[in-house]
Amino acid sequence: MSFSFPWQTDVQYLKGIGPKRAFLLKKLHIHTLEDLLYFVPFRYEDRAELKQIAHLTAGKTETVEGEVMAVSLSETPRRRMKIVDVAISDASGLLHAKWFNQHYLKNYFKKGDRVMFSGLVKENYFGGRTIEMENPRYERVEADEALHMDRIVPVYHETKGFTSKQIRSVLKQVLARYAGQIPEILPLLLRERYRFLPLFEAIQQIHFPEKETDIILLNQGRSPAHRRLIFDELFILQTGLALRKKGMSEKVSGIAFKVNGPSPLSLKKLLPFSLTAAQKRVFSEIRADMSKPFVMNRLIQGDVGCGKTLVALMSILVAIDNARQTALMAPTEILAVQHYLSLKVYLHALGKSVFLLTSDMRKKEKDEVLSAVASGNCDLLIGTHALIQKAVVFKNLGLVVVDEQHKFGVLQRVTLLKKGRQPELLILTATPIPRTLALTLYGDLSLSVIDELPPGRSPIHTHLHYGNKREGVYRFIATEIQKGRQAFVVCPLVDISEKLDLKAAMERFEYFKRDVFPDLNIALLHGKMKRDEKEKVMAAFKEGKINLLVATTVVEVGIDIPNATVMAIEHAERFGLSQLHQLRGRVGRGSEQSYCLMIADYPISKEGKRRLKAMVQTTDGFKIAEEDLSIRGPGEFFGTKQSGLPSLHVANLIRDVKILEVARKEAFDWVETHPMLEDVESRPIRDFLERKWRGKLEWLSIA
């Protein structure tokens, strides 16, 4: 049984490690035997075919073994670059290997040493034809040479004081001791269905592939060993999500709402436009959920400007028609204020009450809001994380709407839900994620996608300008404002210090007022302003009294000003791709042509150039998201710590999307037929979840 295997043994107690090495391994997030076994190589090198020096081919990566004949250190006269040259020979010929500015290697190699070099072969015609390698990988041939050369060799992420070679040596000892005892986690049915390797064999081959293994498949993460470990990891993840979904919906009796009340229809009559087909479809899905006697857990995903908030408002009105209170939690105070200003216009017109709760409210004002909520006189409460405070007590909470869920922790969501008796949950996100990946991040939720923008909107024209073209951007802003339009200028986070962020925005604001736009009405908006100041600025901008709004990234989400046609982004190279796309979405909400003008300053990183290029090439949020995933990787993209999603050791959510789809189906089917995971075949899965991911998936506590 899996619980008898010492998965959680501290690495310091493993043979060949000890306290000092354990300290170094922990820098690589290796704390236990399990962490070590699943610390997979990030690359494999084929050192299986030793070539004779005389048979080396220029332009190919080859591996040779030979005896060190000479070691020299020279320095180039101009750049003063130090070059170590090591000459080795075998029975067939002589090879020179060179390293640049690594002069310490002169003392590493000794005449007479047996060494192996692996690298790209080059021809050198200076002073006659010779063959050489530049910066090859090198190792002395010692007693354990077979472990590190003359085979397919795994390469691991290293830390100072603990090399890839040392990790291989440790793993060799650990696997010799434990490989045969590693228990199975997957049920036999699935192992046979997909013809998987036994788990112990997959782990063995991940670290020490056999010579005949296809190295291309290894480096693509598609070898049979990878396939087994990837499936295991994704199956376990999806099993946890399936349990959470089952626990939060099917087992929990919810409110069976009457969904044909008058308010949504009355709202439609107030709107100066018609709903899109996508909005109608998604609202129908929500109504179907709300009519059932089970708790709704639904995610609405859609690009910026697609009308998610309006669909949420219609859902809120369904709950209010059933004499239930509702709550809307936003990630920032400015977005909460924006929702309040936008929604109260419609709610007041329909005779409904709406209140705003923020952390910086005066006590008297806050007490009035809390009293209205507790007495049931508040139909909709809008706020930030202030909504989860103990003092907030609802009389009959029926629906919770969470905007931009990825900016909240799982437990914040759950805390708000606990303020009602099984209220419905509706999550909104403008972070476009490919559907399958969204099901991974939000696997316990049903998914709706608004994949259509309101009619009459022109695509936003996006342009990239460099620092020396700044004045031209400012002239364009002035031209647009002369036409009666409005504009944003966003200043970036200069440093981790919010004070510097604010300082940059304030300096730009003063510069604009004094030197660039002296005749315009300019305002400043930042996160440190008091709530009433923010409300005042937002209202004035919405009413057209402010021509130009200078802001920090607090305008990233939710600001809706149809008359704003220009979004200028200072130092655009410092922003993430998702942030840039969100900022662009603040304009283009009216019928006039809108523009996103990115101003970048050198130096720009390779990733920065990719982000800026993607912004210019497309306005499609899903394409933007795919590029963002590619640049940042799944862990950083999803914000796993915030989301509650466990980190993945082997699987890559972009590369392994097809395996993910299969693993998801099998996991949900398994939970359907083994709901408590208490039978003999399910127990290893349950043990793994309890041991490894408790506190990350919260699958037990939430269910």
C-alpha positions in Angstrom: 0.0 0.0 0.0 1.2 3.5 -0.8 1.0 4.8 2.8 3.8 2.4 3.8 6.3 3.8 1.3 8.5 6.5 2.9 7.5 9.3 0.5 7.8 12.0 3.1 11.3 11.0 4.4 13.5 14.1 4.7 16.2 14.0 2.1 18.9 14.6 4.7 18.3 11.0 5.9 18.9 9.5 2.4 22.1 7.7 1.6 24.7 10.1 0.2 23.0 13.3 1.2 23.2 14.4 4.9 22.4 17.8 6.4 24.7 20.0 4.3 23.6 18.6 0.9 20.0 18.6 2.1 20.3 22.3 2.7 21.5 22.8 -0.9 18.7 20.5 -2.3 16.1 22.5 -0.5 17.1 25.5 -2.6 15.8 23.4 -5.5 12.6 22.8 -3.6 13.6 19.2 -2.9 12.6 18.5 0.7 11.5 14.8 0.7 12.2 11.5 -1.0 9.1 12.2 -3.1 10.4 15.6 -4.3 13.7 14.0 -5.3 12.1 11.2 -7.3 9.9 13.7 -9.2 12.7 16.2 -9.8 12.8 15.5 -13.5 15.6 16.5 -15.9 14.9 19.6 -18.0 17.2 18.3 -20.8 18.8 15.1 -22.0 22.1 14.8 -23.9 23.0 11.8 -26.0 26.5 10.8 -24.9 25.8 7.2 -25.9 27.8 7.3 -29.1 31.5 7.9 -28.6 33.1 9.0 -31.8 36.8 8.8 -32.7 38.3 12.2 -33.2 39.2 11.4 -36.8 35.5 10.7 -37.5 34.0 13.8 -36.1 31.7 15.8 -38.4 31.8 19.6 -38.4 28.4 21.2 -37.6 27.2 18.2 -35.5 27.1 17.8 -31.8 29.4 14.9 -30.9 30.9 13.2 -27.8 34.5 12.1 -27.6 36.8 10.6 -25.0 40.5 11.2 -24.9 43.7 11.9 -22.9 44.6 15.5 -22.1 47.8 16.3 -23.9 48.2 20.0 -23.2 46.5 22.9 -21.3 47.2 26.5 -22.1 45.8 30.0 -21.1 46.1 32.9 -23.5 44.6 36.4 -23.7 43.4 38.3 -26.8 45.2 41.7 -27.2 42.1 43.8 -27.9 39.2 42.7 -25.7 41.6 41.1 -23.2 39.5 37.9 -23.4 41.0 34.9 -21.6 41.0 31.6 -23.5 41.6 28.2 -22.1 42.7 25.7 -24.7 42.8 22.0 -23.9 44.1 19.5 -26.5 43.1 15.9 -26.2 43.9 12.9 -28.3 42.7 9.3 -28.9 44.3 6.7 -31.2 42.9 8.5 -34.3 43.7 12.2 -33.8 43.9 15.5 -31.9 41.0 17.8 -30.8 41.2 21.3 -29.3 38.5 22.5 -26.9 38.3 26.2 -26.0 36.5 28.1 -23.3 36.3 31.9 -23.1 36.7 33.8 -19.9 36.6 30.7 -17.8 40.3 30.8 -16.8 39.7 28.7 -13.7 39.5 25.7 -16.1 43.2 25.8 -16.6 43.6 24.3 -13.1 40.7 21.8 -13.6 42.4 19.9 -16.5 45.7 18.1 -15.9 47.9 16.5 -18.5 47.3 12.8 -18.5 43.6 13.1 -17.4 41.0 11.0 -19.2 38.1 13.3 -20.1 34.9 13.3 -22.2 33.9 16.3 -24.2 30.4 16.8 -25.7 29.6 19.8 -28.0 29.4 21.3 -31.4 32.3 20.4 -33.7 33.8 23.3 -35.7 36.6 23.5 -38.3 39.4 26.0 -37.8 41.6 26.9 -40.8 43.9 29.3 -38.9 47.4 27.9 -39.4 46.1 24.8 -41.3 42.8 22.8 -40.8 42.1 21.6 -37.3 38.8 20.6 -35.6 37.7 22.1 -32.3 34.9 22.6 -29.9 33.9 25.8 -28.2 32.6 25.6 -24.6 31.9 21.9 -24.7 30.4 20.1 -21.8 33.2 18.3 -20.0 33.7 15.7 -17.3 36.6 13.7 -16.1 36.3 10.0 -16.7 36.4 8.5 -13.2 35.1 5.4 -11.4 31.5 6.2 -12.0 32.1 7.3 -15.6 29.2 5.1 -16.9 26.8 7.2 -15.0 27.7 10.5 -16.6 29.0 9.6 -20.1 28.7 6.9 -22.7 24.9 7.0 -22.3 21.9 9.3 -22.6 22.6 11.7 -19.7 19.9 13.7 -17.8 20.6 17.3 -17.1 19.0 18.9 -14.0 18.6 22.4 -12.7 21.5 23.1 -10.4 22.2 25.3 -7.4 25.6 26.6 -6.3 27.4 23.7 -4.6 25.3 20.9 -6.1 25.8 20.1 -9.7 23.8 18.0 -12.2 26.4 15.4 -11.9 26.0 15.2 -8.2 22.2 15.0 -8.5 22.7 12.0 -10.9 24.9 10.3 -8.4 22.5 10.8 -5.5 19.6 9.6 -7.6 21.5 6.4 -8.6 21.9 5.5 -5.0 18.3 6.4 -4.0 16.8 4.4 -6.9 19.0 1.4 -6.1 17.5 1.5 -2.6 13.8 2.3 -3.3 12.9 1.8 -7.0 11.5 -1.7 -6.5 9.3 -0.6 -3.6 7.6 2.4 -5.3 3.9 1.6 -5.1 1.3 2.2 -7.9 -1.1 5.1 -7.7 -3.1 4.6 -10.8 -5.9 2.0 -10.8 -5.0 -1.2 -12.8 -7.9 -0.5 -15.2 -6.3 2.8 -16.4 -2.7 1.3 -16.5 -3.9 -1.4 -18.8 -6.2 0.8 -20.9 -3.3 3.2 -21.8 -0.5 0.6 -21.7 1.4 2.6 -19.2 4.8 1.6 -17.8 4.8 0.6 -14.1 5.4 3.7 -12.0 8.8 2.5 -10.6 10.0 1.8 -14.2 8.8 5.2 -15.4 10.7 7.0 -12.6 13.8 4.9 -13.3 13.7 5.7 -17.0 13.0 9.4 -16.5 16.3 9.7 -14.6 18.3 7.0 -16.4 16.9 6.3 -19.9 18.1 3.2 -21.7 20.6 3.8 -24.6 18.0 3.0 -27.3 15.5 5.5 -26.0 14.5 8.1 -28.6 16.3 11.3 -27.3 14.0 13.5 -29.4 11.0 12.1 -27.5 12.8 12.6 -24.2 13.5 16.2 -24.9 10.0 16.8 -26.0 8.6 15.3 -22.8 6.9 12.6 -24.9 8.8 9.4 -24.0 6.8 6.5 -22.4 8.2 7.4 -19.0 7.1 11.0 -19.4 3.7 10.0 -20.6 3.1 7.9 -17.5 4.2 10.6 -15.0 2.4 13.4 -16.8 -0.8 11.4 -16.8 -0.5 10.5 -13.1 0.1 14.2 -12.2 -2.9 15.5 -14.3 -5.2 12.6 -13.2 -4.5 13.3 -9.6 -5.1 17.1 -10.1 -8.3 16.5 -12.0 -9.5 14.0 -9.3 -9.1 16.6 -6.7 -11.0 19.1 -8.8 -13.7 16.6 -9.5 -14.1 15.9 -5.8 -14.3 19.6 -5.1 -16.9 20.1 -7.8 -19.0 17.2 -6.6 -18.8 18.4 -3.0 -19.7 22.0 -3.9 -22.6 21.3 -6.2 -24.3 17.9 -6.4 -24.1 17.1 -2.7 -25.0 20.6 -1.5 -28.6 21.6 -1.7 -28.9 25.1 -3.1 -31.7 27.6 -3.8 -34.0 26.7 -6.6 -34.6 30.2 -7.9 -37.6 31.2 -10.0 -35.9 32.6 -13.0 -38.7 34.3 -14.9 -39.1 37.4 -12.7 -39.7 40.8 -14.1 -36.4 42.7 -13.4 -34.1 41.2 -16.1 -36.8 42.1 -18.7 -37.2 45.6 -17.3 -33.4 46.0 -17.4 -33.4 45.1 -21.1 -35.9 47.8 -21.8 -33.7 50.4 -20.1 -30.6 49.5 -22.2 -29.9 51.6 -25.3 -28.7 48.5 -27.1 -29.5 44.8 -27.6 -27.7 41.9 -26.0 -25.3 39.9 -28.2 -26.1 36.3 -29.0 -23.3 35.3 -26.7 -24.6 37.3 -23.8 -28.1 35.7 -24.3 -26.6 32.2 -24.5 -24.6 32.6 -21.3 -27.5 34.2 -19.4 -29.6 31.2 -20.4 -26.9 28.9 -19.0 -26.9 30.8 -15.7 -30.7 30.8 -15.4 -30.7 27.0 -16.0 -28.2 26.6 -13.1 -30.1 28.9 -10.8 -33.4 27.1 -11.4 -31.9 23.8 -10.1 -31.9 22.9 -6.4 -28.1 22.6 -6.4 -25.5 25.3 -5.8 -24.3 27.0 -9.0 -20.6 27.3 -9.5 -20.1 29.0 -12.9 -17.2 30.9 -14.5 -17.9 33.5 -17.2 -14.9 34.0 -19.4 -14.7 36.7 -22.0 -12.4 39.2 -23.5 -12.3 42.8 -22.3 -15.4 44.7 -23.3 -17.5 41.7 -24.2 -20.3 42.6 -21.6 -19.7 40.2 -18.7 -20.8 42.7 -16.1 -24.2 43.2 -17.8 -24.8 39.4 -17.7 -23.8 39.4 -14.0 -26.3 42.2 -13.4 -29.1 40.3 -15.0 -28.2 37.3 -12.8 -28.1 39.6 -9.7 -31.7 40.7 -10.6 -32.9 37.1 -10.8 -31.7 36.7 -7.2 -33.2 40.0 -6.1 -36.6 39.0 -7.6 -36.4 36.0 -5.3 -36.0 38.2 -2.3 -32.3 37.3 -1.9 -29.4 39.5 -1.3 -26.3 39.6 -3.6 -22.6 40.4 -3.3 -20.1 41.5 -5.9 -16.4 41.3 -4.9 -13.9 43.2 -7.0 -10.0 43.0 -6.8 -9.4 46.7 -6.4 -11.2 49.6 -4.8 -11.2 51.5 -8.0 -13.0 48.7 -9.8 -15.4 48.3 -7.0 -16.2 52.0 -7.2 -16.6 51.7 -11.0 -19.0 48.8 -10.6 -20.9 50.8 -8.0 -21.2 53.9 -10.2 -22.2 51.9 -13.3 -24.7 49.5 -11.7 -26.5 51.9 -9.3 -27.9 53.8 -12.3 -29.8 50.7 -13.5 -30.6 49.3 -10.0 -32.0 52.6 -8.8 -34.1 52.9 -11.9 -35.5 49.5 -11.1 -36.2 50.4 -7.5 -33.4 48.2 -6.1 -30.9 49.2 -3.4 -27.1 49.0 -3.9 -24.3 49.8 -1.3 -20.6 50.1 -1.6 -18.3 48.8 1.2 -14.6 49.6 1.3 -11.9 49.3 3.9 -11.2 53.1 4.2 -14.8 54.1 4.9 -15.6 56.3 7.9 -17.0 54.3 10.8 -20.4 56.0 10.7 -20.7 55.4 7.0 -19.6 51.8 7.3 -22.0 51.1 10.2 -24.9 52.3 8.0 -23.9 49.9 5.2 -23.5 47.0 7.6 -26.9 47.8 9.2 -28.6 47.8 5.7 -26.9 44.5 4.9 -27.9 42.8 8.2 -31.5 44.0 8.0 -32.0 42.9 4.4 -32.4 46.5 3.1 -29.4 46.1 0.8 -30.1 44.2 -2.4 -26.6 44.3 -3.8 -23.4 44.9 -1.8 -20.3 45.8 -3.8 -16.8 45.9 -2.4 -13.3 44.5 -2.3 -11.9 41.9 0.2 -13.6 44.1 2.8 -16.7 42.0 2.1 -15.2 39.0 3.9 -14.8 40.8 7.2 -16.5 39.2 10.2 -18.6 42.3 10.6 -20.4 41.8 7.3 -23.5 39.7 8.1 -26.1 39.2 5.4 -29.7 38.5 6.2 -30.3 36.2 3.2 -27.4 36.1 0.8 -28.3 34.2 -2.4 -25.7 35.0 -5.0 -22.0 35.8 -4.9 -20.3 37.4 -7.9 -16.5 37.4 -7.9 -14.8 39.6 -10.5 -11.3 38.7 -11.8 -11.2 35.6 -9.5 -7.5 35.0 -10.3 -6.6 38.0 -8.1 -8.2 36.4 -5.1 -7.1 33.3 -3.1 -9.4 30.3 -3.0 -10.1 30.8 0.7 -11.3 34.4 0.2 -13.9 33.1 -2.3 -14.9 30.4 0.2 -15.1 32.9 3.1 -17.6 35.0 1.2 -19.7 32.0 0.3 -19.9 31.0 3.9 -21.8 34.2 4.6 -24.9 32.7 3.1 -26.7 29.3 3.2 -25.3 27.7 0.0 -25.4 30.9 -2.2 -24.9 30.6 -5.9 -21.4 31.5 -7.2 -20.7 33.4 -10.4 -17.1 34.2 -11.3 -16.1 36.7 -14.0 -12.7 36.8 -15.7 -11.3 38.8 -18.6 -8.2 36.7 -18.6 -8.7 34.7 -21.8 -7.5 31.1 -21.2 -7.9 28.3 -23.7 -10.9 26.2 -22.7 -9.1 23.1 -21.6 -6.6 25.1 -19.5 -9.5 27.0 -17.9 -11.0 23.7 -16.9 -7.7 22.9 -15.1 -7.5 26.2 -13.2 -11.3 26.3 -12.5 -12.0 22.6 -12.8 -14.6 22.7 -10.1 -16.7 25.2 -12.0 -19.0 25.1 -15.0 -17.6 27.3 -17.9 -19.4 29.8 -20.0 -17.6 31.9 -22.7 -18.8 35.2 -24.1 -17.0 35.0 -27.4 -18.6 38.0 -29.1 -18.1 41.8 -28.8 -21.1 44.2 -28.9 -21.8 45.4 -32.5 -20.6 48.8 -33.8 -17.1 48.6 -32.2 -14.1 49.2 -34.4 -10.9 47.1 -33.7 -8.5 49.2 -31.6 -5.4 50.3 -33.6 -2.3 49.5 -31.7 1.1 51.2 -32.4 4.5 50.9 -30.8 6.6 54.0 -30.5 10.1 54.4 -28.9 11.1 57.0 -26.4 12.3 59.5 -28.9 8.9 59.6 -30.5 7.1 60.5 -27.3 6.2 64.1 -28.3 4.5 62.7 -31.4 2.3 60.6 -29.2 1.4 63.6 -27.1 0.5 65.6 -30.2 -1.8 62.8 -31.3 -3.5 62.8 -27.9 -4.1 66.5 -28.1 -5.6 66.1 -31.6 -8.0 63.4 -30.3 -9.0 65.6 -27.3 -9.7 68.5 -29.7 -12.2 66.3 -31.4 -14.0 66.0 -28.1 -12.5 62.6 -27.1 -10.8 61.6 -23.8 -7.5 59.8 -23.2 -5.6 57.8 -20.6 -1.9 57.9 -19.9 -0.7 55.0 -17.8 2.6 55.0 -15.9 4.2 51.7 -15.0 5.4 50.1 -11.8 9.0 51.5 -11.7 10.1 49.4 -8.8 8.6 47.0 -6.3 8.0 50.1 -4.2 4.5 51.5 -4.6 5.9 54.9 -3.6 8.1 55.0 -6.7 5.1 53.9 -8.8 3.1 56.8 -7.5 6.0 59.2 -7.8 6.3 58.4 -11.5 2.7 59.0 -12.1 2.7 62.3 -10.2 5.8 63.6 -12.0 4.2 62.8 -15.4 1.0 64.5 -14.2 2.8 67.7 -13.2 4.8 67.6 -16.5 1.7 67.3 -18.6 -0.1 70.1 -16.7 2.9 72.4 -16.9 4.6 71.7 -20.2 2.5 69.6 -22.6 -1.3 70.1 -22.1 -1.5 73.4 -20.1 -5.0 74.2 -21.5 -6.6 70.8 -20.8 -8.4 69.5 -17.7 -6.1 66.8 -16.4 -6.6 64.5 -13.4 -4.5 62.0 -11.5 -5.8 58.6 -10.3 -3.8 56.2 -8.1 -4.4 53.5 -5.6 -3.4 55.5 -2.5 -6.1 58.1 -3.0 -9.0 58.2 -0.5 -12.2 56.5 -1.7 -14.2 59.8 -2.1 -11.4 61.3 -4.1 -11.4 58.3 -6.4 -15.1 58.5 -6.8 -14.9 62.2 -7.6 -12.3 61.7 -10.3 -14.1 58.7 -11.8 -17.4 60.5 -11.9 -15.8 63.6 -13.5 -14.0 61.5 -16.1 -17.2 59.5 -16.9 -19.1 62.8 -17.3 -16.5 64.2 -19.7 -15.3 67.0 -17.4 -11.7 65.6 -17.5 -9.9 65.4 -20.8 -6.9 63.4 -19.8 -6.5 60.9 -17.0 -3.0 60.1 -15.8 -3.0 56.9 -13.8 -1.1 54.0 -12.4 -2.1 50.4 -13.3 -5.2 50.8 -11.1 -7.1 51.4 -14.4 -6.1 47.9 -15.6 -9.6 46.4 -15.2 -13.2 47.6 -15.3 -13.0 51.3 -16.2 -15.7 51.9 -18.7 -15.6 55.3 -20.5 -17.1 55.0 -24.0 -15.8 58.5 -25.0 -12.1 57.6 -24.2 -10.4 56.8 -27.5 -6.6 56.8 -26.6 -4.7 54.6 -24.2 -1.1 55.7 -24.0 1.2 53.4 -22.0 4.5 54.8 -20.8 7.4 52.4 -20.6 5.3 49.6 -22.1 8.3 47.2 -22.1 7.8 47.0 -18.3 4.3 45.6 -18.4 3.2 42.0 -18.7 1.3 41.0 -21.8 -1.9 40.3 -20.0 -1.6 43.8 -18.3 -1.0 45.5 -21.7 -4.1 43.8 -23.2 -6.2 44.7 -20.2 -5.1 48.3 -20.4 -5.9 48.4 -24.1 -9.4 47.2 -23.3 -10.1 50.4 -21.4 -10.7 52.1 -24.8 -12.7 51.0 -27.8 -16.0 50.9 -25.9 -17.8 53.5 -28.1 -18.4 53.9 -31.8 -15.4 56.0 -32.5 -12.0 54.6 -33.7 -9.7 54.0 -30.7 -6.0 53.7 -30.3 -3.5 52.0 -28.0 -0.1 53.8 -28.2 2.7 51.9 -26.4 5.8 54.0 -25.7 8.9 51.8 -25.0 12.4 52.6 -23.9 15.6 50.7 -24.4 17.0 48.3 -23.1 14.1 45.9 -23.9 14.5 42.2 -23.0 13.8 39.4 -25.5 10.6 38.6 -23.7 9.7 42.3 -23.7 10.0 42.5 -27.4 7.8 39.4 -27.8 5.1 41.0 -25.6 5.1 44.3 -27.6 5.1 42.4 -30.9 2.1 40.3 -29.9 0.2 43.5 -28.9 0.8 45.1 -32.3 -0.1 41.9 -34.2 -3.4 41.0 -32.6 -6.3 42.2 -30.5 -7.6 38.7 -30.0 -7.5 38.0 -26.3 -7.2 34.2 -26.7 -4.1 34.6 -29.0 -2.7 37.1 -26.5 -3.2 34.5 -23.7 -1.5 31.8 -25.7 1.5 34.0 -26.3 1.5 35.0 -22.6 1.4 31.4 -21.6 4.3 30.7 -23.9 6.4 33.5 -22.6 5.7 33.1 -18.8 5.0 29.4 -18.5 1.8 28.0 -16.9 2.9 28.5 -13.2 3.4 32.2 -13.4 0.6 32.7 -15.9 -2.0 31.1 -13.7 -0.6 32.4 -10.4 -0.9 29.0 -8.8 -0.3 30.2 -5.2 -3.4 32.5 -5.5 -5.5 30.1 -7.4 -5.0 27.1 -5.2 -3.7 25.1 -8.1 -0.9 22.8 -7.0 2.4 23.2 -8.8 3.2 20.6 -11.5 6.6 18.8 -11.6 6.4 17.0 -14.9 3.3 18.1 -16.8 3.2 21.2 -18.9 -0.3 22.6 -19.4 0.5 23.9 -22.9 2.4 20.9 -24.2 0.3 18.2 -22.6 -3.2 19.6 -23.3 -4.3 16.3 -25.0 -3.2 14.2 -22.1 -5.0 16.7 -19.8 -8.3 16.2 -21.7 -8.0 12.4 -21.3 -6.9 12.6 -17.7 -9.8 15.0 -16.9 -12.4 12.6 -18.4 -11.0 9.6 -16.6 -10.7 11.4 -13.2 -14.3 12.7 -13.4 -15.6 9.3 -14.4 -13.6 7.7 -11.5 -15.0 10.0 -8.9 -18.5 9.4 -10.3 -18.2 5.7 -9.6 -15.9 5.9 -6.5 -17.2 9.1 -4.8 -15.4 8.7 -1.5 -12.2 7.1 -2.8 -12.4 4.6 0.0 -12.1 1.3 -1.9 -8.8 -0.6 -2.3 -8.1 0.7 -5.8 -8.9 4.4 -4.9 -7.1 4.5 -1.6 -3.6 5.3 -3.2 -5.2 8.3 -5.0 -6.8 9.5 -1.8 -3.5 9.1 0.1 -1.6 11.0 -2.5 -4.1 13.9 -2.4 -4.1 14.0 1.4 -0.3 13.8 1.6 0.8 16.1 -1.2 -1.9 18.6 -1.9 -3.8 19.2 1.2 -4.1 22.9 1.7 -3.7 23.6 -2.0 -6.7 22.0 -3.5 -8.8 22.3 -0.3 -10.7 19.4 -1.8 -11.6 17.9 1.6 -12.4 21.1 3.6 -14.5 22.8 0.9 -16.4 19.7 -0.1 
